[in-house]
Amino acid sequence: MLARAPHFLRAQVARTRVAPSARFVHGHGEYHHLPFEWPGKKRLSFGIKVTAFLVTGFSIPFAAAKFQLNKSSAT
């Protein structure tokens, strides 16, 4: 259908810009792959806090298992 259109119409279609995909447009600036802002100069304290958070979360099941095993062997 476009091949049969007049030349000026084909040129106009070629000049039109397609809107960018809204996939990475969140309305709050540029895209970041982390859900929080990376600290600039506070890297050491940030690393300590993240490590403490991850170690605590990882050790809870082991502490619960030890507690249950100690509780069952005490009776």
PyMOL Python script that loads the backbone (N, CA, C, O; Angstrom):
from pymol import cmd

cmd.read_pdbstr("""\
ATOM      1  N   MET A   1       0.822  -1.183   0.000  1.00  0.00           N
ATOM      2  CA  MET A   1       0.000   0.000   0.000  1.00  0.00           C
ATOM      3  C   MET A   1       0.872   1.254   0.000  1.00  0.00           C
ATOM      4  O   MET A   1       0.565   2.231  -0.682  1.00  0.00           O
ATOM      5  N   LEU A   2       1.959   1.219   0.769  1.00  0.00           N
ATOM      6  CA  LEU A   2       2.846   2.377   0.811  1.00  0.00           C
ATOM      7  C   LEU A   2       3.601   2.542  -0.515  1.00  0.00           C
ATOM      8  O   LEU A   2       3.976   3.656  -0.880  1.00  0.00           O
ATOM      9  N   ALA A   3       3.820   1.449  -1.224  1.00  0.00           N
ATOM     10  CA  ALA A   3       4.530   1.531  -2.501  1.00  0.00           C
ATOM     11  C   ALA A   3       3.711   2.282  -3.545  1.00  0.00           C
ATOM     12  O   ALA A   3       4.289   2.884  -4.450  1.00  0.00           O
ATOM     13  N   ARG A   4       2.398   2.265  -3.447  1.00  0.00           N
ATOM     14  CA  ARG A   4       1.545   2.961  -4.402  1.00  0.00           C
ATOM     15  C   ARG A   4       1.261   4.408  -3.982  1.00  0.00           C
ATOM     16  O   ARG A   4       0.668   5.165  -4.751  1.00  0.00           O
ATOM     17  N   ALA A   5       1.669   4.793  -2.792  1.00  0.00           N
ATOM     18  CA  ALA A   5       1.412   6.148  -2.296  1.00  0.00           C
ATOM     19  C   ALA A   5       2.300   7.148  -3.040  1.00  0.00           C
ATOM     20  O   ALA A   5       3.340   6.774  -3.581  1.00  0.00           O
ATOM     21  N   PRO A   6       1.892   8.400  -3.065  1.00  0.00           N
ATOM     22  CA  PRO A   6       2.719   9.424  -3.709  1.00  0.00           C
ATOM     23  C   PRO A   6       4.064   9.576  -2.994  1.00  0.00           C
ATOM     24  O   PRO A   6       4.203   9.226  -1.822  1.00  0.00           O
ATOM     25  N   HIS A   7       5.036  10.097  -3.715  1.00  0.00           N
ATOM     26  CA  HIS A   7       6.393  10.226  -3.194  1.00  0.00           C
ATOM     27  C   HIS A   7       6.440  11.080  -1.925  1.00  0.00           C
ATOM     28  O   HIS A   7       7.142  10.724  -0.978  1.00  0.00           O
ATOM     29  N   PHE A   8       5.714  12.191  -1.885  1.00  0.00           N
ATOM     30  CA  PHE A   8       5.772  13.069  -0.711  1.00  0.00           C
ATOM     31  C   PHE A   8       5.234  12.355   0.531  1.00  0.00           C
ATOM     32  O   PHE A   8       5.709  12.603   1.639  1.00  0.00           O
ATOM     33  N   LEU A   9       4.255  11.477   0.357  1.00  0.00           N
ATOM     34  CA  LEU A   9       3.712  10.739   1.491  1.00  0.00           C
ATOM     35  C   LEU A   9       4.726   9.706   1.994  1.00  0.00           C
ATOM     36  O   LEU A   9       4.879   9.513   3.200  1.00  0.00           O
ATOM     37  N   ARG A  10       5.410   9.049   1.065  1.00  0.00           N
ATOM     38  CA  ARG A  10       6.439   8.088   1.460  1.00  0.00           C
ATOM     39  C   ARG A  10       7.584   8.784   2.170  1.00  0.00           C
ATOM     40  O   ARG A  10       8.133   8.247   3.132  1.00  0.00           O
ATOM     41  N   ALA A  11       7.954   9.973   1.711  1.00  0.00           N
ATOM     42  CA  ALA A  11       9.029  10.719   2.353  1.00  0.00           C
ATOM     43  C   ALA A  11       8.616  11.164   3.751  1.00  0.00           C
ATOM     44  O   ALA A  11       9.425  11.161   4.680  1.00  0.00           O
ATOM     45  N   GLN A  12       7.356  11.544   3.890  1.00  0.00           N
ATOM     46  CA  GLN A  12       6.871  11.963   5.200  1.00  0.00           C
ATOM     47  C   GLN A  12       6.857  10.785   6.174  1.00  0.00           C
ATOM     48  O   GLN A  12       7.201  10.952   7.344  1.00  0.00           O
ATOM     49  N   VAL A  13       6.475   9.626   5.719  1.00  0.00           N
ATOM     50  CA  VAL A  13       6.485   8.435   6.573  1.00  0.00           C
ATOM     51  C   VAL A  13       7.915   8.088   6.961  1.00  0.00           C
ATOM     52  O   VAL A  13       8.158   7.665   8.091  1.00  0.00           O
ATOM     53  N   ALA A  14       8.849   8.255   6.065  1.00  0.00           N
ATOM     54  CA  ALA A  14      10.247   7.946   6.359  1.00  0.00           C
ATOM     55  C   ALA A  14      10.823   8.922   7.370  1.00  0.00           C
ATOM     56  O   ALA A  14      11.715   8.555   8.136  1.00  0.00           O
ATOM     57  N   ARG A  15      10.332  10.166   7.390  1.00  0.00           N
ATOM     58  CA  ARG A  15      10.855  11.167   8.318  1.00  0.00           C
ATOM     59  C   ARG A  15      10.247  11.076   9.709  1.00  0.00           C
ATOM     60  O   ARG A  15      10.837  11.563  10.673  1.00  0.00           O
ATOM     61  N   THR A  16       9.097  10.472   9.823  1.00  0.00           N
ATOM     62  CA  THR A  16       8.461  10.420  11.139  1.00  0.00           C
ATOM     63  C   THR A  16       9.288   9.580  12.087  1.00  0.00           C
ATOM     64  O   THR A  16       9.838   8.543  11.715  1.00  0.00           O
ATOM     65  N   ARG A  17       9.364  10.044  13.307  1.00  0.00           N
ATOM     66  CA  ARG A  17      10.131   9.342  14.327  1.00  0.00           C
ATOM     67  C   ARG A  17       9.191   8.487  15.150  1.00  0.00           C
ATOM     68  O   ARG A  17       8.088   8.902  15.504  1.00  0.00           O
ATOM     69  N   VAL A  18       9.639   7.318  15.438  1.00  0.00           N
ATOM     70  CA  VAL A  18       8.871   6.405  16.272  1.00  0.00           C
ATOM     71  C   VAL A  18       9.223   6.698  17.716  1.00  0.00           C
ATOM     72  O   VAL A  18      10.393   6.885  18.049  1.00  0.00           O
ATOM     73  N   ALA A  19       8.221   6.740  18.568  1.00  0.00           N
ATOM     74  CA  ALA A  19       8.468   7.003  19.989  1.00  0.00           C
ATOM     75  C   ALA A  19       9.274   5.864  20.586  1.00  0.00           C
ATOM     76  O   ALA A  19       9.045   4.703  20.248  1.00  0.00           O
ATOM     77  N   PRO A  20      10.222   6.179  21.477  1.00  0.00           N
ATOM     78  CA  PRO A  20      11.023   5.122  22.087  1.00  0.00           C
ATOM     79  C   PRO A  20      10.148   4.212  22.952  1.00  0.00           C
ATOM     80  O   PRO A  20       9.104   4.618  23.463  1.00  0.00           O
ATOM     81  N   SER A  21      10.597   3.011  23.092  1.00  0.00           N
ATOM     82  CA  SER A  21       9.868   2.035  23.879  1.00  0.00           C
ATOM     83  C   SER A  21       9.790   2.498  25.334  1.00  0.00           C
ATOM     84  O   SER A  21      10.745   3.066  25.865  1.00  0.00           O
ATOM     85  N   ALA A  22       8.676   2.256  25.956  1.00  0.00           N
ATOM     86  CA  ALA A  22       8.484   2.680  27.340  1.00  0.00           C
ATOM     87  C   ALA A  22       8.981   1.633  28.326  1.00  0.00           C
ATOM     88  O   ALA A  22       8.664   1.699  29.514  1.00  0.00           O
ATOM     89  N   ARG A  23       9.747   0.679  27.849  1.00  0.00           N
ATOM     90  CA  ARG A  23      10.196  -0.408  28.723  1.00  0.00           C
ATOM     91  C   ARG A  23      11.110   0.095  29.832  1.00  0.00           C
ATOM     92  O   ARG A  23      10.957  -0.318  30.982  1.00  0.00           O
ATOM     93  N   PHE A  24      12.043   0.962  29.521  1.00  0.00           N
ATOM     94  CA  PHE A  24      12.993   1.427  30.509  1.00  0.00           C
ATOM     95  C   PHE A  24      12.718   2.848  30.968  1.00  0.00           C
ATOM     96  O   PHE A  24      13.567   3.455  31.620  1.00  0.00           O
ATOM     97  N   VAL A  25      11.578   3.383  30.650  1.00  0.00           N
ATOM     98  CA  VAL A  25      11.225   4.723  31.075  1.00  0.00           C
ATOM     99  C   VAL A  25      10.395   4.600  32.346  1.00  0.00           C
ATOM    100  O   VAL A  25       9.250   4.151  32.308  1.00  0.00           O
ATOM    101  N   HIS A  26      10.972   4.998  33.459  1.00  0.00           N
ATOM    102  CA  HIS A  26      10.297   4.859  34.743  1.00  0.00           C
ATOM    103  C   HIS A  26       9.822   6.190  35.300  1.00  0.00           C
ATOM    104  O   HIS A  26       9.118   6.222  36.309  1.00  0.00           O
ATOM    105  N   GLY A  27      10.190   7.268  34.670  1.00  0.00           N
ATOM    106  CA  GLY A  27       9.740   8.563  35.129  1.00  0.00           C
ATOM    107  C   GLY A  27      10.588   9.155  36.237  1.00  0.00           C
ATOM    108  O   GLY A  27      10.225  10.194  36.788  1.00  0.00           O
ATOM    109  N   HIS A  28      11.702   8.532  36.584  1.00  0.00           N
ATOM    110  CA  HIS A  28      12.540   9.085  37.636  1.00  0.00           C
ATOM    111  C   HIS A  28      13.990   9.173  37.187  1.00  0.00           C
ATOM    112  O   HIS A  28      14.899   8.840  37.948  1.00  0.00           O
ATOM    113  N   GLY A  29      14.206   9.606  35.990  1.00  0.00           N
ATOM    114  CA  GLY A  29      15.568   9.798  35.500  1.00  0.00           C
ATOM    115  C   GLY A  29      16.049   8.611  34.698  1.00  0.00           C
ATOM    116  O   GLY A  29      15.256   7.885  34.099  1.00  0.00           O
ATOM    117  N   GLU A  30      17.342   8.422  34.693  1.00  0.00           N
ATOM    118  CA  GLU A  30      17.920   7.354  33.886  1.00  0.00           C
ATOM    119  C   GLU A  30      17.743   5.993  34.554  1.00  0.00           C
ATOM    120  O   GLU A  30      17.412   5.905  35.737  1.00  0.00           O
ATOM    121  N   TYR A  31      17.966   4.950  33.788  1.00  0.00           N
ATOM    122  CA  TYR A  31      17.764   3.578  34.263  1.00  0.00           C
ATOM    123  C   TYR A  31      18.924   3.138  35.155  1.00  0.00           C
ATOM    124  O   TYR A  31      20.087   3.364  34.822  1.00  0.00           O
ATOM    125  N   HIS A  32      18.605   2.510  36.286  1.00  0.00           N
ATOM    126  CA  HIS A  32      19.603   1.925  37.177  1.00  0.00           C
ATOM    127  C   HIS A  32      19.238   0.470  37.407  1.00  0.00           C
ATOM    128  O   HIS A  32      18.059   0.140  37.542  1.00  0.00           O
ATOM    129  N   HIS A  33      20.222  -0.396  37.453  1.00  0.00           N
ATOM    130  CA  HIS A  33      19.954  -1.807  37.631  1.00  0.00           C
ATOM    131  C   HIS A  33      19.768  -2.198  39.093  1.00  0.00           C
ATOM    132  O   HIS A  33      19.374  -3.331  39.371  1.00  0.00           O
ATOM    133  N   LEU A  34      20.036  -1.308  40.020  1.00  0.00           N
ATOM    134  CA  LEU A  34      19.813  -1.579  41.436  1.00  0.00           C
ATOM    135  C   LEU A  34      18.586  -0.811  41.909  1.00  0.00           C
ATOM    136  O   LEU A  34      18.331   0.293  41.427  1.00  0.00           O
ATOM    137  N   PRO A  35      17.825  -1.369  42.838  1.00  0.00           N
ATOM    138  CA  PRO A  35      16.627  -0.675  43.307  1.00  0.00           C
ATOM    139  C   PRO A  35      16.910   0.413  44.332  1.00  0.00           C
ATOM    140  O   PRO A  35      15.979   0.951  44.932  1.00  0.00           O
ATOM    141  N   PHE A  36      18.164   0.741  44.539  1.00  0.00           N
ATOM    142  CA  PHE A  36      18.536   1.790  45.480  1.00  0.00           C
ATOM    143  C   PHE A  36      19.720   2.547  44.903  1.00  0.00           C
ATOM    144  O   PHE A  36      20.352   2.099  43.946  1.00  0.00           O
ATOM    145  N   GLU A  37      20.011   3.685  45.484  1.00  0.00           N
ATOM    146  CA  GLU A  37      21.123   4.486  44.986  1.00  0.00           C
ATOM    147  C   GLU A  37      22.429   3.988  45.584  1.00  0.00           C
ATOM    148  O   GLU A  37      22.515   3.765  46.792  1.00  0.00           O
ATOM    149  N   TRP A  38      23.434   3.816  44.756  1.00  0.00           N
ATOM    150  CA  TRP A  38      24.733   3.337  45.203  1.00  0.00           C
ATOM    151  C   TRP A  38      25.441   4.455  45.961  1.00  0.00           C
ATOM    152  O   TRP A  38      25.529   5.575  45.459  1.00  0.00           O
ATOM    153  N   PRO A  39      25.945   4.171  47.153  1.00  0.00           N
ATOM    154  CA  PRO A  39      26.603   5.229  47.927  1.00  0.00           C
ATOM    155  C   PRO A  39      27.932   5.628  47.296  1.00  0.00           C
ATOM    156  O   PRO A  39      28.699   4.776  46.848  1.00  0.00           O
ATOM    157  N   GLY A  40      28.187   6.902  47.266  1.00  0.00           N
ATOM    158  CA  GLY A  40      29.410   7.397  46.649  1.00  0.00           C
ATOM    159  C   GLY A  40      30.634   7.187  47.515  1.00  0.00           C
ATOM    160  O   GLY A  40      31.488   6.368  47.175  1.00  0.00           O
ATOM    161  N   LYS A  41      30.745   7.899  48.620  1.00  0.00           N
ATOM    162  CA  LYS A  41      31.940   7.848  49.453  1.00  0.00           C
ATOM    163  C   LYS A  41      31.749   6.984  50.691  1.00  0.00           C
ATOM    164  O   LYS A  41      32.691   6.797  51.461  1.00  0.00           O
ATOM    165  N   LYS A  42      30.568   6.465  50.893  1.00  0.00           N
ATOM    166  CA  LYS A  42      30.286   5.658  52.082  1.00  0.00           C
ATOM    167  C   LYS A  42      30.324   4.168  51.750  1.00  0.00           C
ATOM    168  O   LYS A  42      29.479   3.408  52.222  1.00  0.00           O
ATOM    169  N   ARG A  43      31.278   3.753  50.957  1.00  0.00           N
ATOM    170  CA  ARG A  43      31.326   2.371  50.496  1.00  0.00           C
ATOM    171  C   ARG A  43      31.635   1.398  51.623  1.00  0.00           C
ATOM    172  O   ARG A  43      31.064   0.307  51.648  1.00  0.00           O
ATOM    173  N   LEU A  44      32.501   1.740  52.543  1.00  0.00           N
ATOM    174  CA  LEU A  44      32.876   0.824  53.616  1.00  0.00           C
ATOM    175  C   LEU A  44      31.693   0.548  54.526  1.00  0.00           C
ATOM    176  O   LEU A  44      31.412  -0.609  54.838  1.00  0.00           O
ATOM    177  N   SER A  45      31.000   1.586  54.954  1.00  0.00           N
ATOM    178  CA  SER A  45      29.849   1.367  55.833  1.00  0.00           C
ATOM    179  C   SER A  45      28.733   0.641  55.097  1.00  0.00           C
ATOM    180  O   SER A  45      28.036  -0.182  55.690  1.00  0.00           O
ATOM    181  N   PHE A  46      28.556   0.933  53.821  1.00  0.00           N
ATOM    182  CA  PHE A  46      27.552   0.235  53.026  1.00  0.00           C
ATOM    183  C   PHE A  46      27.901  -1.242  52.906  1.00  0.00           C
ATOM    184  O   PHE A  46      27.023  -2.095  53.031  1.00  0.00           O
ATOM    185  N   GLY A  47      29.157  -1.552  52.668  1.00  0.00           N
ATOM    186  CA  GLY A  47      29.602  -2.943  52.567  1.00  0.00           C
ATOM    187  C   GLY A  47      29.417  -3.697  53.863  1.00  0.00           C
ATOM    188  O   GLY A  47      29.022  -4.863  53.856  1.00  0.00           O
ATOM    189  N   ILE A  48      29.698  -3.041  54.977  1.00  0.00           N
ATOM    190  CA  ILE A  48      29.521  -3.677  56.282  1.00  0.00           C
ATOM    191  C   ILE A  48      28.044  -3.954  56.552  1.00  0.00           C
ATOM    192  O   ILE A  48      27.693  -5.023  57.052  1.00  0.00           O
ATOM    193  N   LYS A  49      27.186  -3.003  56.226  1.00  0.00           N
ATOM    194  CA  LYS A  49      25.755  -3.191  56.446  1.00  0.00           C
ATOM    195  C   LYS A  49      25.186  -4.292  55.558  1.00  0.00           C
ATOM    196  O   LYS A  49      24.386  -5.106  56.018  1.00  0.00           O
ATOM    197  N   VAL A  50      25.591  -4.326  54.291  1.00  0.00           N
ATOM    198  CA  VAL A  50      25.098  -5.365  53.384  1.00  0.00           C
ATOM    199  C   VAL A  50      25.600  -6.735  53.824  1.00  0.00           C
ATOM    200  O   VAL A  50      24.845  -7.707  53.798  1.00  0.00           O
ATOM    201  N   THR A  51      26.856  -6.822  54.226  1.00  0.00           N
ATOM    202  CA  THR A  51      27.407  -8.092  54.692  1.00  0.00           C
ATOM    203  C   THR A  51      26.686  -8.572  55.940  1.00  0.00           C
ATOM    204  O   THR A  51      26.362  -9.755  56.047  1.00  0.00           O
ATOM    205  N   ALA A  52      26.430  -7.676  56.887  1.00  0.00           N
ATOM    206  CA  ALA A  52      25.710  -8.061  58.104  1.00  0.00           C
ATOM    207  C   ALA A  52      24.295  -8.532  57.771  1.00  0.00           C
ATOM    208  O   ALA A  52      23.811  -9.506  58.348  1.00  0.00           O
ATOM    209  N   PHE A  53      23.643  -7.853  56.856  1.00  0.00           N
ATOM    210  CA  PHE A  53      22.292  -8.238  56.454  1.00  0.00           C
ATOM    211  C   PHE A  53      22.278  -9.623  55.817  1.00  0.00           C
ATOM    212  O   PHE A  53      21.433 -10.455  56.150  1.00  0.00           O
ATOM    213  N   LEU A  54      23.206  -9.870  54.906  1.00  0.00           N
ATOM    214  CA  LEU A  54      23.251 -11.152  54.211  1.00  0.00           C
ATOM    215  C   LEU A  54      23.666 -12.293  55.136  1.00  0.00           C
ATOM    216  O   LEU A  54      23.104 -13.384  55.053  1.00  0.00           O
ATOM    217  N   VAL A  55      24.634 -12.062  56.011  1.00  0.00           N
ATOM    218  CA  VAL A  55      25.067 -13.099  56.954  1.00  0.00           C
ATOM    219  C   VAL A  55      23.949 -13.426  57.924  1.00  0.00           C
ATOM    220  O   VAL A  55      23.727 -14.595  58.242  1.00  0.00           O
ATOM    221  N   THR A  56      23.242 -12.413  58.399  1.00  0.00           N
ATOM    222  CA  THR A  56      22.124 -12.657  59.315  1.00  0.00           C
ATOM    223  C   THR A  56      21.040 -13.475  58.635  1.00  0.00           C
ATOM    224  O   THR A  56      20.542 -14.444  59.209  1.00  0.00           O
ATOM    225  N   GLY A  57      20.673 -13.099  57.431  1.00  0.00           N
ATOM    226  CA  GLY A  57      19.638 -13.826  56.709  1.00  0.00           C
ATOM    227  C   GLY A  57      20.037 -15.254  56.372  1.00  0.00           C
ATOM    228  O   GLY A  57      19.194 -16.150  56.376  1.00  0.00           O
ATOM    229  N   PHE A  58      21.309 -15.472  56.081  1.00  0.00           N
ATOM    230  CA  PHE A  58      21.775 -16.815  55.744  1.00  0.00           C
ATOM    231  C   PHE A  58      21.892 -17.698  56.977  1.00  0.00           C
ATOM    232  O   PHE A  58      21.692 -18.910  56.885  1.00  0.00           O
ATOM    233  N   SER A  59      22.216 -17.111  58.139  1.00  0.00           N
ATOM    234  CA  SER A  59      22.461 -17.918  59.336  1.00  0.00           C
ATOM    235  C   SER A  59      21.192 -18.244  60.114  1.00  0.00           C
ATOM    236  O   SER A  59      21.220 -19.141  60.957  1.00  0.00           O
ATOM    237  N   ILE A  60      20.096 -17.564  59.870  1.00  0.00           N
ATOM    238  CA  ILE A  60      18.858 -17.825  60.616  1.00  0.00           C
ATOM    239  C   ILE A  60      18.388 -19.276  60.487  1.00  0.00           C
ATOM    240  O   ILE A  60      18.049 -19.872  61.510  1.00  0.00           O
ATOM    241  N   PRO A  61      18.346 -19.877  59.305  1.00  0.00           N
ATOM    242  CA  PRO A  61      17.911 -21.283  59.240  1.00  0.00           C
ATOM    243  C   PRO A  61      18.826 -22.238  60.007  1.00  0.00           C
ATOM    244  O   PRO A  61      18.348 -23.200  60.607  1.00  0.00           O
ATOM    245  N   PHE A  62      20.122 -21.986  59.993  1.00  0.00           N
ATOM    246  CA  PHE A  62      21.049 -22.849  60.722  1.00  0.00           C
ATOM    247  C   PHE A  62      20.874 -22.686  62.236  1.00  0.00           C
ATOM    248  O   PHE A  62      20.927 -23.668  62.976  1.00  0.00           O
ATOM    249  N   ALA A  63      20.669 -21.470  62.687  1.00  0.00           N
ATOM    250  CA  ALA A  63      20.427 -21.238  64.115  1.00  0.00           C
ATOM    251  C   ALA A  63      19.114 -21.882  64.541  1.00  0.00           C
ATOM    252  O   ALA A  63      19.033 -22.452  65.629  1.00  0.00           O
ATOM    253  N   ALA A  64      18.091 -21.800  63.708  1.00  0.00           N
ATOM    254  CA  ALA A  64      16.800 -22.422  64.035  1.00  0.00           C
ATOM    255  C   ALA A  64      16.932 -23.943  64.077  1.00  0.00           C
ATOM    256  O   ALA A  64      16.355 -24.583  64.957  1.00  0.00           O
ATOM    257  N   ALA A  65      17.677 -24.532  63.146  1.00  0.00           N
ATOM    258  CA  ALA A  65      17.881 -25.979  63.142  1.00  0.00           C
ATOM    259  C   ALA A  65      18.640 -26.423  64.377  1.00  0.00           C
ATOM    260  O   ALA A  65      18.293 -27.438  64.981  1.00  0.00           O
ATOM    261  N   LYS A  66      19.663 -25.689  64.762  1.00  0.00           N
ATOM    262  CA  LYS A  66      20.431 -26.027  65.978  1.00  0.00           C
ATOM    263  C   LYS A  66      19.548 -25.925  67.207  1.00  0.00           C
ATOM    264  O   LYS A  66      19.613 -26.776  68.094  1.00  0.00           O
ATOM    265  N   PHE A  67      18.722 -24.889  67.267  1.00  0.00           N
ATOM    266  CA  PHE A  67      17.812 -24.727  68.400  1.00  0.00           C
ATOM    267  C   PHE A  67      16.846 -25.899  68.483  1.00  0.00           C
ATOM    268  O   PHE A  67      16.609 -26.426  69.570  1.00  0.00           O
ATOM    269  N   GLN A  68      16.286 -26.314  67.359  1.00  0.00           N
ATOM    270  CA  GLN A  68      15.336 -27.428  67.348  1.00  0.00           C
ATOM    271  C   GLN A  68      16.020 -28.741  67.714  1.00  0.00           C
ATOM    272  O   GLN A  68      15.431 -29.560  68.420  1.00  0.00           O
ATOM    273  N   LEU A  69      17.232 -28.957  67.257  1.00  0.00           N
ATOM    274  CA  LEU A  69      17.950 -30.172  67.604  1.00  0.00           C
ATOM    275  C   LEU A  69      18.317 -30.208  69.089  1.00  0.00           C
ATOM    276  O   LEU A  69      18.229 -31.253  69.733  1.00  0.00           O
ATOM    277  N   ASN A  70      18.725 -29.062  69.621  1.00  0.00           N
ATOM    278  CA  ASN A  70      19.026 -28.995  71.067  1.00  0.00           C
ATOM    279  C   ASN A  70      17.763 -29.183  71.884  1.00  0.00           C
ATOM    280  O   ASN A  70      17.805 -29.820  72.937  1.00  0.00           O
ATOM    281  N   LYS A  71      16.652 -28.652  71.433  1.00  0.00           N
ATOM    282  CA  LYS A  71      15.388 -28.786  72.151  1.00  0.00           C
ATOM    283  C   LYS A  71      14.909 -30.246  72.147  1.00  0.00           C
ATOM    284  O   LYS A  71      14.401 -30.741  73.153  1.00  0.00           O
ATOM    285  N   SER A  72      15.074 -30.920  71.020  1.00  0.00           N
ATOM    286  CA  SER A  72      14.605 -32.300  70.950  1.00  0.00           C
ATOM    287  C   SER A  72      15.520 -33.248  71.719  1.00  0.00           C
ATOM    288  O   SER A  72      15.047 -34.272  72.212  1.00  0.00           O
ATOM    289  N   SER A  73      16.795 -32.947  71.838  1.00  0.00           N
ATOM    290  CA  SER A  73      17.710 -33.821  72.591  1.00  0.00           C
ATOM    291  C   SER A  73      17.635 -33.559  74.085  1.00  0.00           C
ATOM    292  O   SER A  73      18.108 -34.388  74.862  1.00  0.00           O
ATOM    293  N   ALA A  74      17.067 -32.454  74.518  1.00  0.00           N
ATOM    294  CA  ALA A  74      16.982 -32.116  75.945  1.00  0.00           C
ATOM    295  C   ALA A  74      15.865 -32.886  76.620  1.00  0.00           C
ATOM    296  O   ALA A  74      15.915 -33.085  77.834  1.00  0.00           O
ATOM    297  N   THR A  75      14.865 -33.323  75.887  1.00  0.00           N
ATOM    298  CA  THR A  75      13.736 -34.024  76.540  1.00  0.00           C
ATOM    299  C   THR A  75      13.950 -35.497  76.645  1.00  0.00           C
ATOM    300  O   THR A  75      13.093 -36.210  77.167  1.00  0.00           O
TER     301      THR A  75
END
""", "prot")
cmd.dss("prot")
cmd.show_as("cartoon", "prot")
cmd.util.cbc("prot")
cmd.orient("prot")
